[in-house]
Amino acid sequence: MGLNRFLLPVLSLVAAVSCGGGREKEPDGGDMLQYAPQINEVEVMRLERTDFQWQLLANGRLVASARSALPFRTAGVLTELDVHNGQRVSEGDVLARQDSREKRLALEAAQISFDRAELDLYDNIAGLGYPARDTAGVPVDVLAIAKTRSGYSAARNALEKAEFDFEGTVLTAPFSGIVADVAYRRYDMTGSEPLCTLIDDRSFDVDFMVLESEYPNVAVGMDVEVVPFGAGGSKARGKVISVNPVVDRNGQVQVRARLSNDGSFVDGMNVKVTVERPVPDRLVVPKSAVVIRDNQHVLFRYSGGRARWTYINVLMSNSEDYVVEANLDRGADLAEGDTVIVSGNLNIADDSEVVLKAE
């Protein structure tokens, strides 16, 4: 009897909750969720046969096409230094000078010795019965003997060497370019180390490696695009100028390309290289048109407001596009003139209803 007294209130509460839960909603449906039908908006393109830009990607390093380390010919004290790193110079510009007093005195001494030897030569010629200063009428063998006896030949050689040494105290630019790696300061004693390096940065060579399997696809004259590592780098275009016909121990072949510099590149810069070759008459679609379904490459064709699932094979690719063909093993067909969906295809299935996105 006591147990029933406690159970009756509980059963009454359960009955009340049950009755309330079965009560119908108000007809206005004010607290019901509203669902809008999903609209699949897509963009399309007309499939056409066109040239495909085959690409090969590699890393390389820039080397100036003309680069020279410039030392003085002999050791000496640096009295003038007219350049600094990064300075542009023209062919023939003076870069630096050494103390030339010793070389100038040696040149003057060599000139005096030569003048004396020349007089001795004329005396020898006159002693042989020929006009003293008219060497044109002297037989060649007789003149040669007279030059040796008078010391003329040795003196002329010493004078030319002295002139060469004196000229060597002035370092000039052999070509136009930019100065780098200046190694001395004014009044330093120069040695065998180059004073500086001169770089002709109007054009650069870039060496890069390709795999042995890619060697047949690379040839002299092919276009290349070069981009420095790092964000915001400018692009430059060039041409392949050589392909080394040797495979190294790593199964790679060295390729060299040349490009013009717009001022954005410097010697030794690491770059990304893209080699391009046009492949004609291919069905080309943007990469966004291809998705993976059932572990297979698939694209969707648009027909009458519906997306038609089409299995394909990807034959080639570059950074932006694929070359495709129908996967005949899956019974697919694909032809020029088909309308292909290129965006909005990530969440659609075969025979999905789609609408064209308004431009």
QUISUL-V808937 format. One line per field, one symbol per residue. ss: DSSP state (a for helix, b for strand, c for the rest). phi: phi as a letter, one per 30 degrees, with the letter a starting at -180 (. if undefined). A space follows every 50 residues. Layout:
ss = ???
phi = ???
This chain:
ss = caaaaaaaaaaaaaaaaaaaaccccccccccccccccccbbbbbbbccbb bbbbbbbbbbbbbbbbbbbbcccccbbbbbbccccccbbccccbbbbbcc aaaaaaaaaaaaaaaaaaaaaaaaaaacccccccaaaccaaaaaaaaaaa caaaaaaaaaaaaaaaaccbbbccccbbbbccccccccbbcccccbbbbb bbbbbbbbbbbaaaaaacccccbbbbbbccccccbbbbbbbbbccccccc cbbbbbbbbbcccccccccbbbbbbbbbbbbbbbbbaaacbbbccbbbbb bbbccbbbbbbbbbbbbcccbbbbbbcaaaccccccccbbbbbccccccc cbbbbbccc
phi = .ddddddeddddddddddddddddddddidccdcccddcccbcbbcdbda dcddbbcacbbdbedbabdccddbdlddcbbcbbeidcbcejddcabcdc ddddddddddddddeddddddddddddcjcedccddddeddddddddddd iddddddddddddddddddcccddadlcdbhdcbbeidddbddddaccbd cdbbcbcbcbdedceddcbejddbbbbddjdiddcbcabdcabddbcddc ibbdbbbbbdccjccbdiddbccbcbbdcdhbdcbdeddcbcbhhbdbbc ccahibccdbdbcccbbbdbbccbbddddcidbabejdccdcaicdccbd iddbbdddd
